[in-house]
Amino acid sequence: MNSSPKLSIVIRCRNEAQSLRNVLAALRAQQCDFAWEVVLVDNESTDDTRSLAETFGARIVTLSRAEFSYGRAINVGVQAARGELVLLLSAHALPIGAYFLASAVAPFSDPQMAAARCLLVTSPRQLATWYQPKDIQYASAAEQRQAESGTAWVGEYPTGGCCVIRRAVWEEVKYDEELESNEDKLWASQVLAKGYKIRCCAEALWMYTRKYGRRERWLRENRQHLSLYRITGRAPLGWGQYLKLAVRTLLAAPLVAIRYIADNLIWNTYQVTIPWQAKRAPKRGSFSEFEQHR
């Protein structure tokens, strides 16, 4: 434990011993030339989360379930942090590679850099967009309003699940403690409005390991849309669109069912006829799926 680390890693969790073990092991394997610490914001865990964190040398800060919000958990963790930079990390965010930390802090050689969002390897959109680093900075309030007029900005701004922030900037702008979600997007918007810069970092890779069921995914996405409405005042769906989608869904349901049945029958036919297909000589030349379809 270093008395003045360059980087503090703030992990928020409750009863996440299994996934937390993997994250802490990945952090222990890091190769970098600066000191870092782990601060665990524990939401009254009843499993082995706390003892596991202590085994890895983490400092533990307790936040009661009654007081919990994502924004409050971040603020509590950053307040306890001693580094000039803070990596916000979910207990389900698994850093990839031994140089994750070194890559994640590299953008902060620029004094205007307020935050760096790391690259989620399971997101095709991010991989297609951030194969090279991308900086976000606005020249005017009008430019920022235009950029944030839709919803694309939500996908680009840093996620509290895995990003690095500059603690001095956090001292200027704290995270909103009332929102159900998207407190990280609001923070980024407020920071950018002050003239700071944010990096979409292509070199620091991570993987989200938690699997959501359908109901969990709906509830999570509903919280995100609810908080986004509180921030922007824009509803994700109007009643006119809702009625159109409802009619389209009802009309498409039989076709979807037929397509599902046909796809399964075709695929199962491929599988059951493998011994018969194997009697033919292997085909030579390019496969049909490699052909360009215009």
NUKOLKOL-604808 format. One record per residue (C-alpha): residue number from 0; residue in one letter; x, y, z. Coordinates in nm, 3 decimals, always signed. Each point is the difference from the previous one (the first is absolute). Layout:
<atoms>
<atom NUM,A,<X,Y,Z>>;
...
</atoms>
This chain:
<atoms>
<atom 0,M,<+0.000,+0.000,+0.000>>;
<atom 1,N,<+0.152,+0.329,-0.109>>;
<atom 2,S,<-0.064,+0.317,+0.201>>;
<atom 3,S,<-0.029,+0.213,-0.314>>;
<atom 4,P,<-0.103,-0.214,-0.297>>;
<atom 5,K,<-0.040,+0.153,-0.344>>;
<atom 6,L,<-0.316,-0.202,-0.064>>;
<atom 7,S,<-0.285,-0.107,+0.225>>;
<atom 8,I,<-0.227,-0.279,-0.123>>;
<atom 9,V,<-0.352,+0.042,+0.139>>;
<atom 10,I,<-0.216,-0.311,-0.020>>;
<atom 11,R,<-0.367,+0.010,+0.103>>;
<atom 12,C,<-0.164,-0.329,+0.082>>;
<atom 13,R,<-0.237,-0.205,+0.213>>;
<atom 14,N,<+0.032,-0.377,+0.033>>;
<atom 15,E,<+0.230,-0.034,-0.300>>;
<atom 16,A,<+0.274,-0.220,+0.145>>;
<atom 17,Q,<+0.038,-0.229,-0.302>>;
<atom 18,S,<+0.027,+0.266,-0.268>>;
<atom 19,L,<+0.197,+0.229,+0.232>>;
<atom 20,R,<+0.263,-0.271,+0.044>>;
<atom 21,N,<+0.061,-0.007,-0.375>>;
<atom 22,V,<+0.019,+0.380,-0.023>>;
<atom 23,L,<+0.245,+0.028,+0.290>>;
<atom 24,A,<+0.214,-0.280,-0.144>>;
<atom 25,A,<+0.011,+0.184,-0.334>>;
<atom 26,L,<+0.106,+0.317,+0.180>>;
<atom 27,R,<+0.271,-0.182,+0.191>>;
<atom 28,A,<+0.146,-0.117,-0.333>>;
<atom 29,Q,<+0.040,+0.357,-0.130>>;
<atom 30,Q,<+0.339,+0.127,-0.112>>;
<atom 31,C,<+0.044,+0.374,+0.043>>;
<atom 32,D,<+0.257,+0.243,+0.136>>;
<atom 33,F,<-0.226,+0.185,+0.246>>;
<atom 34,A,<-0.156,-0.078,+0.335>>;
<atom 35,W,<-0.372,-0.076,+0.031>>;
<atom 36,E,<-0.251,-0.098,+0.264>>;
<atom 37,V,<-0.344,-0.164,+0.014>>;
<atom 38,V,<-0.292,+0.157,+0.185>>;
<atom 39,L,<-0.304,-0.225,+0.034>>;
<atom 40,V,<-0.336,+0.170,+0.057>>;
<atom 41,D,<-0.193,-0.285,+0.157>>;
<atom 42,N,<-0.380,+0.013,+0.005>>;
<atom 43,E,<-0.044,-0.218,+0.311>>;
<atom 44,S,<+0.110,-0.327,-0.157>>;
<atom 45,T,<-0.091,-0.322,+0.181>>;
<atom 46,D,<+0.229,-0.234,-0.196>>;
<atom 47,D,<+0.382,-0.012,-0.005>>;
<atom 48,T,<+0.039,+0.331,-0.187>>;
<atom 49,R,<+0.157,+0.194,+0.288>>;
<atom 50,S,<+0.243,-0.271,+0.114>>;
<atom 51,L,<+0.103,-0.062,-0.360>>;
<atom 52,A,<+0.068,+0.371,-0.055>>;
<atom 53,E,<+0.209,+0.013,+0.318>>;
<atom 54,T,<+0.202,-0.298,-0.125>>;
<atom 55,F,<+0.092,+0.201,-0.307>>;
<atom 56,G,<+0.094,+0.303,+0.212>>;
<atom 57,A,<-0.300,+0.217,-0.083>>;
<atom 58,R,<-0.127,+0.275,+0.228>>;
<atom 59,I,<-0.370,-0.041,+0.073>>;
<atom 60,V,<-0.259,+0.275,+0.029>>;
<atom 61,T,<-0.354,-0.098,+0.100>>;
<atom 62,L,<-0.312,+0.148,-0.159>>;
<atom 63,S,<-0.331,-0.119,+0.139>>;
<atom 64,R,<-0.267,-0.141,-0.228>>;
<atom 65,A,<-0.241,+0.271,+0.112>>;
<atom 66,E,<+0.246,+0.271,-0.109>>;
<atom 67,F,<+0.105,-0.163,-0.325>>;
<atom 68,S,<-0.017,+0.162,-0.342>>;
<atom 69,Y,<+0.257,-0.044,-0.275>>;
<atom 70,G,<+0.099,+0.363,+0.020>>;
<atom 71,R,<+0.032,-0.003,+0.378>>;
<atom 72,A,<+0.211,-0.317,-0.013>>;
<atom 73,I,<+0.238,+0.167,-0.246>>;
<atom 74,N,<+0.025,+0.317,+0.208>>;
<atom 75,V,<+0.066,-0.197,+0.319>>;
<atom 76,G,<+0.269,-0.203,-0.175>>;
<atom 77,V,<+0.174,+0.295,-0.163>>;
<atom 78,Q,<-0.012,+0.194,+0.327>>;
<atom 79,A,<+0.192,-0.285,+0.164>>;
<atom 80,A,<+0.245,-0.030,-0.290>>;
<atom 81,R,<+0.354,+0.135,+0.033>>;
<atom 82,G,<+0.109,-0.007,-0.364>>;
<atom 83,E,<+0.000,+0.296,-0.236>>;
<atom 84,L,<-0.177,-0.231,-0.247>>;
<atom 85,V,<-0.289,-0.232,+0.081>>;
<atom 86,L,<-0.100,-0.312,-0.190>>;
<atom 87,L,<-0.371,-0.068,+0.048>>;
<atom 88,L,<-0.048,-0.372,-0.038>>;
<atom 89,S,<-0.298,-0.231,+0.029>>;
<atom 90,A,<+0.049,-0.331,+0.177>>;
<atom 91,H,<-0.105,-0.153,-0.334>>;
<atom 92,A,<+0.246,+0.203,-0.211>>;
<atom 93,L,<+0.297,-0.224,-0.075>>;
<atom 94,P,<+0.316,+0.181,-0.119>>;
<atom 95,I,<+0.167,-0.176,-0.293>>;
<atom 96,G,<+0.376,-0.029,-0.027>>;
<atom 97,A,<+0.287,+0.089,+0.230>>;
<atom 98,Y,<+0.026,+0.360,-0.128>>;
<atom 99,F,<-0.361,+0.105,+0.056>>;
<atom 100,L,<+0.082,+0.250,+0.276>>;
<atom 101,A,<+0.295,+0.149,-0.187>>;
<atom 102,S,<-0.218,+0.050,-0.309>>;
<atom 103,A,<-0.294,+0.140,+0.197>>;
<atom 104,V,<+0.202,+0.279,+0.164>>;
<atom 105,A,<+0.208,+0.092,-0.306>>;
<atom 106,P,<-0.246,+0.265,-0.131>>;
<atom 107,F,<+0.042,+0.209,+0.316>>;
<atom 108,S,<+0.331,+0.142,-0.112>>;
<atom 109,D,<-0.234,+0.256,-0.156>>;
<atom 110,P,<-0.097,+0.241,+0.282>>;
<atom 111,Q,<-0.339,+0.064,-0.163>>;
<atom 112,M,<-0.093,-0.368,+0.014>>;
<atom 113,A,<-0.276,-0.051,+0.256>>;
<atom 114,A,<-0.084,-0.364,-0.067>>;
<atom 115,A,<+0.084,-0.299,-0.217>>;
<atom 116,R,<-0.259,-0.257,-0.096>>;
<atom 117,C,<+0.143,-0.348,-0.049>>;
<atom 118,L,<-0.097,-0.227,-0.289>>;
<atom 119,L,<-0.258,-0.276,+0.060>>;
<atom 120,V,<+0.112,-0.291,-0.216>>;
<atom 121,T,<-0.347,-0.158,-0.011>>;
<atom 122,S,<-0.151,+0.310,-0.164>>;
<atom 123,P,<+0.021,-0.015,-0.383>>;
<atom 124,R,<-0.101,+0.368,-0.021>>;
<atom 125,Q,<+0.286,+0.113,+0.223>>;
<atom 126,L,<+0.250,-0.223,-0.179>>;
<atom 127,A,<-0.105,+0.140,-0.337>>;
<atom 128,T,<+0.012,+0.361,+0.124>>;
<atom 129,W,<+0.302,+0.002,+0.232>>;
<atom 130,Y,<+0.257,-0.207,-0.188>>;
<atom 131,Q,<+0.193,+0.326,+0.037>>;
<atom 132,P,<-0.017,+0.229,+0.305>>;
<atom 133,K,<-0.267,+0.269,-0.022>>;
<atom 134,D,<-0.006,+0.328,+0.192>>;
<atom 135,I,<-0.322,+0.182,+0.087>>;
<atom 136,Q,<+0.014,+0.374,+0.060>>;
<atom 137,Y,<-0.242,+0.275,-0.096>>;
<atom 138,A,<+0.089,+0.346,-0.126>>;
<atom 139,S,<-0.328,+0.152,+0.116>>;
<atom 140,A,<-0.318,-0.068,+0.195>>;
<atom 141,A,<-0.192,-0.006,-0.329>>;
<atom 142,E,<+0.226,-0.272,-0.135>>;
<atom 143,Q,<-0.051,-0.208,+0.314>>;
<atom 144,R,<-0.380,+0.044,-0.013>>;
<atom 145,Q,<+0.002,-0.120,-0.359>>;
<atom 146,A,<+0.217,-0.302,+0.086>>;
<atom 147,E,<-0.229,-0.092,+0.290>>;
<atom 148,S,<-0.327,+0.056,-0.189>>;
<atom 149,G,<-0.041,-0.370,-0.077>>;
<atom 150,T,<+0.109,-0.304,+0.200>>;
<atom 151,A,<+0.334,-0.089,-0.165>>;
<atom 152,W,<+0.193,+0.202,+0.260>>;
<atom 153,V,<-0.116,-0.237,+0.274>>;
<atom 154,G,<+0.192,-0.280,-0.167>>;
<atom 155,E,<+0.317,+0.206,-0.033>>;
<atom 156,Y,<+0.027,+0.167,+0.340>>;
<atom 157,P,<+0.185,-0.188,+0.278>>;
<atom 158,T,<-0.177,-0.279,+0.183>>;
<atom 159,G,<+0.044,-0.031,+0.374>>;
<atom 160,G,<+0.054,-0.372,-0.058>>;
<atom 161,C,<+0.351,+0.057,-0.134>>;
<atom 162,C,<+0.157,+0.342,-0.045>>;
<atom 163,V,<+0.274,+0.218,+0.146>>;
<atom 164,I,<-0.074,+0.349,+0.128>>;
<atom 165,R,<+0.221,+0.279,+0.128>>;
<atom 166,R,<-0.068,+0.055,+0.368>>;
<atom 167,A,<+0.055,+0.376,-0.026>>;
<atom 168,V,<-0.283,+0.020,-0.255>>;
<atom 169,W,<-0.224,-0.205,+0.230>>;
<atom 170,E,<+0.068,+0.261,+0.268>>;
<atom 171,E,<-0.166,+0.252,-0.235>>;
<atom 172,V,<-0.287,-0.223,-0.110>>;
<atom 173,K,<-0.134,-0.277,+0.223>>;
<atom 174,Y,<-0.218,-0.283,-0.126>>;
<atom 175,D,<-0.376,+0.043,+0.035>>;
<atom 176,E,<-0.118,-0.212,+0.293>>;
<atom 177,E,<-0.372,+0.001,-0.080>>;
<atom 178,L,<-0.011,-0.152,-0.349>>;
<atom 179,E,<-0.085,-0.370,-0.036>>;
<atom 180,S,<+0.253,-0.035,-0.284>>;
<atom 181,N,<+0.203,+0.201,-0.254>>;
<atom 182,E,<+0.164,+0.204,+0.276>>;
<atom 183,D,<+0.325,-0.066,-0.187>>;
<atom 184,K,<-0.138,+0.147,-0.325>>;
<atom 185,L,<-0.129,+0.311,+0.178>>;
<atom 186,W,<+0.338,+0.049,+0.170>>;
<atom 187,A,<+0.179,-0.024,-0.334>>;
<atom 188,S,<-0.238,+0.252,-0.157>>;
<atom 189,Q,<+0.053,+0.246,+0.284>>;
<atom 190,V,<+0.378,-0.043,-0.018>>;
<atom 191,L,<+0.006,+0.052,-0.376>>;
<atom 192,A,<-0.207,+0.315,+0.046>>;
<atom 193,K,<+0.290,+0.136,+0.208>>;
<atom 194,G,<+0.237,-0.039,-0.295>>;
<atom 195,Y,<+0.170,-0.324,+0.102>>;
<atom 196,K,<+0.082,-0.288,-0.234>>;
<atom 197,I,<-0.100,-0.369,+0.014>>;
<atom 198,R,<+0.186,-0.282,-0.174>>;
<atom 199,C,<-0.163,-0.312,-0.143>>;
<atom 200,C,<+0.302,-0.219,+0.063>>;
<atom 201,A,<+0.064,-0.281,-0.250>>;
<atom 202,E,<+0.289,-0.161,+0.186>>;
<atom 203,A,<-0.153,-0.078,+0.342>>;
<atom 204,L,<-0.227,-0.300,-0.059>>;
<atom 205,W,<-0.251,-0.157,+0.237>>;
<atom 206,M,<-0.278,-0.257,+0.002>>;
<atom 207,Y,<-0.334,+0.013,+0.184>>;
<atom 208,T,<-0.053,-0.343,+0.153>>;
<atom 209,R,<-0.347,+0.027,+0.151>>;
<atom 210,K,<-0.286,-0.165,-0.189>>;
<atom 211,Y,<-0.344,+0.157,+0.027>>;
<atom 212,G,<-0.328,-0.186,-0.027>>;
<atom 213,R,<-0.280,+0.151,-0.206>>;
<atom 214,R,<-0.177,+0.160,+0.298>>;
<atom 215,E,<+0.327,+0.134,+0.143>>;
<atom 216,R,<+0.090,+0.147,-0.338>>;
<atom 217,W,<-0.340,+0.170,-0.032>>;
<atom 218,L,<+0.023,+0.148,+0.349>>;
<atom 219,R,<+0.356,+0.119,-0.060>>;
<atom 220,E,<-0.083,+0.161,-0.335>>;
<atom 221,N,<-0.316,+0.156,+0.146>>;
<atom 222,R,<+0.210,+0.165,+0.273>>;
<atom 223,Q,<+0.235,+0.133,-0.266>>;
<atom 224,H,<-0.284,+0.148,-0.206>>;
<atom 225,L,<-0.165,+0.141,+0.312>>;
<atom 226,S,<+0.315,+0.176,+0.113>>;
<atom 227,L,<+0.069,+0.125,-0.353>>;
<atom 228,Y,<-0.350,+0.152,-0.007>>;
<atom 229,R,<+0.071,+0.172,+0.331>>;
<atom 230,I,<+0.319,+0.145,-0.151>>;
<atom 231,T,<-0.127,+0.104,-0.344>>;
<atom 232,G,<-0.379,+0.011,+0.028>>;
<atom 233,R,<-0.021,-0.210,-0.317>>;
<atom 234,A,<-0.206,-0.320,+0.010>>;
<atom 235,P,<+0.142,-0.298,-0.193>>;
<atom 236,L,<-0.338,-0.083,-0.155>>;
<atom 237,G,<-0.311,+0.204,-0.078>>;
<atom 238,W,<-0.356,-0.135,+0.000>>;
<atom 239,G,<-0.020,+0.024,-0.379>>;
<atom 240,Q,<+0.316,-0.208,-0.039>>;
<atom 241,Y,<-0.124,-0.241,+0.264>>;
<atom 242,L,<-0.325,-0.068,-0.189>>;
<atom 243,K,<+0.187,-0.049,-0.330>>;
<atom 244,L,<+0.240,-0.245,+0.163>>;
<atom 245,A,<-0.287,-0.185,+0.170>>;
<atom 246,V,<-0.184,-0.047,-0.330>>;
<atom 247,R,<+0.320,-0.101,-0.177>>;
<atom 248,T,<+0.078,-0.253,+0.273>>;
<atom 249,L,<-0.347,-0.157,-0.017>>;
<atom 250,L,<+0.017,-0.026,-0.379>>;
<atom 251,A,<+0.353,-0.140,+0.002>>;
<atom 252,A,<-0.056,-0.259,+0.275>>;
<atom 253,P,<-0.122,-0.279,-0.234>>;
<atom 254,L,<+0.287,+0.066,-0.243>>;
<atom 255,V,<+0.252,-0.006,+0.284>>;
<atom 256,A,<-0.139,-0.332,+0.121>>;
<atom 257,I,<+0.019,-0.150,-0.350>>;
<atom 258,R,<+0.356,+0.128,-0.044>>;
<atom 259,Y,<+0.102,-0.146,+0.337>>;
<atom 260,I,<-0.147,-0.341,-0.088>>;
<atom 261,A,<+0.160,+0.002,-0.348>>;
<atom 262,D,<+0.343,+0.102,+0.134>>;
<atom 263,N,<-0.003,-0.278,+0.258>>;
<atom 264,L,<-0.115,-0.264,-0.248>>;
<atom 265,I,<+0.267,+0.100,-0.252>>;
<atom 266,W,<+0.277,+0.005,+0.261>>;
<atom 267,N,<-0.105,-0.334,+0.150>>;
<atom 268,T,<-0.012,-0.147,-0.350>>;
<atom 269,Y,<+0.360,+0.107,-0.056>>;
<atom 270,Q,<+0.099,-0.166,+0.327>>;
<atom 271,V,<-0.180,-0.329,-0.045>>;
<atom 272,T,<+0.133,-0.046,-0.356>>;
<atom 273,I,<+0.368,+0.050,+0.093>>;
<atom 274,P,<+0.082,-0.374,-0.045>>;
<atom 275,W,<-0.160,+0.009,-0.347>>;
<atom 276,Q,<+0.179,+0.325,-0.090>>;
<atom 277,A,<+0.332,-0.151,+0.109>>;
<atom 278,K,<-0.026,-0.265,-0.274>>;
<atom 279,R,<+0.058,+0.270,-0.260>>;
<atom 280,A,<+0.350,+0.115,-0.086>>;
<atom 281,P,<+0.100,+0.328,+0.168>>;
<atom 282,K,<-0.074,+0.303,-0.217>>;
<atom 283,R,<+0.286,+0.210,-0.126>>;
<atom 284,G,<+0.018,+0.372,-0.064>>;
<atom 285,S,<-0.152,+0.300,+0.176>>;
<atom 286,F,<-0.308,-0.050,+0.215>>;
<atom 287,S,<-0.321,+0.173,-0.101>>;
<atom 288,E,<-0.021,+0.203,+0.321>>;
<atom 289,F,<+0.320,+0.183,-0.101>>;
<atom 290,E,<-0.162,+0.144,-0.310>>;
<atom 291,Q,<-0.094,+0.367,+0.008>>;
<atom 292,H,<-0.372,+0.061,-0.018>>;
<atom 293,R,<-0.102,+0.338,-0.135>>;
</atoms>
